[in-house]
Amino acid sequence: MDRAFNFDVFGTCVDWRTSVARDVATALPEVDALAFATAWRAEYDPAMARIRSGARGYVPLDILHRENLLRVAESFGVEVPDIDALTAVWERLDPWPDVQTGVQALRTTGLVAPCSNGSIALMARLGRYAGLNWDCIVGAELAQDYKPEPAVYLASAKALGLRPEQVCMVAAHNYDLKAARAVGMQTAFVPRPTEHGPGQTSDLEPSEAWEFIATDFVELAKLVA
Amino acid sequence: MDRAFNFDVFGTCVDWRTSVARDVATALPEVDALAFATAWRAEYDPAMARIRSGARGYVPLDILHRENLLRVAESFGVEVPDIDALTAVWERLDPWPDVQTGVQALRTTGLVAPCSNGSIALMARLGRYAGLNWDCIVGAELAQDYKPEPAVYLASAKALGLRPEQVCMVAAHNYDLKAARAVGMQTAFVPRPTEHGPGQTSDLEPSEAWEFIATDFVELAKLVA
């Protein structure tokens, strides 16, 4: 098997915003759940940036999610009854409607694996929750670094036993594809125009001529076949 | 999900001996295929021992399998027409008859993942060939070392987001369970009395009082439920 698809997960495979808000609404009925989910997610990149820059050693995303939850709860002026239970919402994110069928279809043409900033532990549990049958899990934890650092994409292709050009990165985010292309991977853009809600302005269109551009994973499977 | 099962693969999940012999018989019709398979496998532990001792840095098992094939072919006085194609037979090993059903049953009670000396690339392809739906792949490559080094078991539990006592090592080999127990993991012995052929003398019985002892994976799933 000399071809693989690597998937971004948060936003590309799963709808983190409404899924996180759903559990926030239960755990913290006093807050605006969608605003809280958005604020939580907004802490994601700065937390990884400290690790990418070397200011902090690698820790798995689960720990960053937990730290970020504490910070956001404080800024919202609320106390979270069970920090660990709410942090684990990132293991219970609903897939976009085309994802299960699309990943199964893509799996007939190559290995399928998440190349996410999520840890192996997180991806394993989320994969099971979302009904995704990955062949294996690659991504940040293997490289002990975070996307879009080149090391993450390169470590992922290597772990799959493939050269970068044999691997296609699938993402809803242009920056992710740009980084994947820079190390020689193929690229597939699948926009998720409501990832950030109805008023989303980013990543509505491809920013470059990616090898594949599809409206969803089912269409992508047809394009690559 | 606070429980996991880690599986030894070669011998425990799959019948490497007859599967390797099957492809050897096709590629090298002039040799005794079972003897060749056994000789190839006999090079496995010495090759890893050099890495465990630190005499050689970590290289994935695929590379060791390839090197060992060249060595065994030379000792048999034969030339292998396509070294890479025959090396890949380790991705095409037949599962024991109870394994698919048993792993699915165990999966209802915890995460399931191979903790093998095989690489992620090898385990992903073999898992697909053998019809095993792993939640993720842990083992040697994560630790950059080989079983029975404690680092491999510890890295695997950590990658699953669990403490060693939350993980049960499933193996047909007492030495593997001994090493897993030494780091605090639970242990399950499933003998494979014909792994080495009809005259097998090793690992026919448990050498210690392992937490679980079952005749096959289906029985194991009942015991742990």
Chai-1 contact restraints between the chains, C-beta under 6 A:
chainA,res_idxA,chainB,res_idxB,connection_type,confidence,min_distance_angstrom,max_distance_angstrom,comment,restraint_id
A,M1,B,R125,contact,1.0,0.0,6.0,A-B,restraint_1
A,L111,B,A124,contact,1.0,0.0,6.0,A-B,restraint_2
A,I120,B,C136,contact,1.0,0.0,6.0,A-B,restraint_3
A,I120,B,A159,contact,1.0,0.0,6.0,A-B,restraint_4
A,A121,B,L160,contact,1.0,0.0,6.0,A-B,restraint_5
A,A121,B,G161,contact,1.0,0.0,6.0,A-B,restraint_6
A,A124,B,L111,contact,1.0,0.0,6.0,A-B,restraint_7
A,A124,B,D135,contact,1.0,0.0,6.0,A-B,restraint_8
A,A124,B,C136,contact,1.0,0.0,6.0,A-B,restraint_9
A,R125,B,M1,contact,1.0,0.0,6.0,A-B,restraint_10
A,R128,B,D135,contact,1.0,0.0,6.0,A-B,restraint_11
A,D135,B,A124,contact,1.0,0.0,6.0,A-B,restraint_12
A,D135,B,R128,contact,1.0,0.0,6.0,A-B,restraint_13
A,C136,B,I120,contact,1.0,0.0,6.0,A-B,restraint_14
A,C136,B,A124,contact,1.0,0.0,6.0,A-B,restraint_15
A,C136,B,I137,contact,1.0,0.0,6.0,A-B,restraint_16
A,I137,B,C136,contact,1.0,0.0,6.0,A-B,restraint_17
A,A159,B,I120,contact,1.0,0.0,6.0,A-B,restraint_18
A,L160,B,A121,contact,1.0,0.0,6.0,A-B,restraint_19
A,G161,B,A121,contact,1.0,0.0,6.0,A-B,restraint_20
